[in-house]
């Protein structure tokens, strides 16, 4: 039985998403607790906080999607080769994925 290798990209993506959700919840709490003093100021601070955290989150999601697409294309090409599918058909299928 082959040993499973750890999937670090899923782990990193999970950590980034967890941090994003935590900061969002914390930001909502801050807006609620300080809304009596200056609601406009708190809302703009919350927007800046989410933007600061959302940028790395978007990069992590984009990287993970790109990596998954590349891995799936490799698996698809390998499966087609094992099934003895014509190389021209393989090229057409892989070109559609790009």
N, C-alpha and C positions, 0 to 999 in steps of 0.2 A: 504494500500500500504506500503510494508516494506521500511524502510529507508536505503539508501545505506551507507555502511561504507566506510570511506576514504581508498584508496589503497596507503599506504605509500611506498610500495616497488616500484611501478611505479613512484611515485614522486621522490624518491631517485635516481632511475635509470635515470630519465629524467634530474635531476640536474647534476649528474655525467657526462652524455653524453654532456650536454650543456657546462660544464666546459672544457671537453676534446676538444670539437670543438673550443671553445674560445681560449684555449691555443695553439692549432694547428695553428689557424689563426694568433695569435699574434707572434708565432714562425716564421711563413713564413714572416711576416712583418719584424721581426728583422733580419732574414737572408738576406732579400732583402736590407734593409737599411745599414747593415754593410758588405755587400759582397765585397765592394770596398777595404776594408782594408785587410781582410784575409778570403777568401772563405772557405778554409779547416777548419779553426777554427770555423767559424759560423755554418757550416754544422754539425760538430761533437757536438757542443753545442745544436743545434736543435734536433739531435738524442737523446741526453741525456735528454733534456726537455720532449720530447715525451715519452720516456721510463718511466720517473718519473711520468707522468700523466697517461700513458696507463696501468700501473700495477693495480692501484685501479679501473680503468674502467673495466678491464678484470675480476677482482674479483666481481664487482657489476653485470656484465652481467651473470657470472657463477652462482652467488647466485640467481638472478632473474629466470634464466632458471630452476634451481633445485627446487625453490619454486613453480613455475608454474607447473612443472611436478608432484610434490607431490599433489598440489591442484586438478589437473586434475584426478589423480588416485583416490582421495577421491570422487570426483564428479561421476566418472565412477562406482565406487563400489556402491555408493548410488543409482544411476540410475538403475543399475542391480538388486539391492535388491528390488527396487520399481516395476520393471518389472517382478519380481519373476523368475529370471534366476537362474539356478542351481548353487550352491556354487562351484562346481568343475570347471564349465565354468568361473566363476568369477575369480577364482585363476589362471587359464590359461591366461586369458586376462591381469590381473594385472602383472603376471610374465613376459609377453612379453614386458611390458612397462619398466621394469627394465633393 
